[in-house]
Amino acid sequence: MFGIPRRFSHFVYGVIQSCLTCGLAAGIASLPFLDTGSFTLHWLRSWLLAWLMMLPIVLFAAPAIRQLTDLLTREEAPQRGRRV
C-alpha cells in the first residue's frame, strides 16, 4: 500500500485511532448544528482541533498504557487436549 516500514506501525495506528475517535466525538458534539445547516463546518472545525490536540497524547501515552496493560493482565497457559 504505502510501504511504511512496520517499525512505524505504532505511529500509523495512533494516527488512525485518533482520527476515528476524534471524528466520532466531534460528530456527536456537532449534532445540535444539524438544524442550522452548519453541521459539516462545525464538525470539521471540532474534529481538526480535537485531532491536533489528541494525536500527540495518543502517540506518547500508548507505550505507558501498553505497559500498564501488561502489568494488569497475565499470560494464559496453552490448554492442551481440550475438546470443544
Order of alpha helices (4+ residues) and beta strands (2+ residues): alpha-alpha
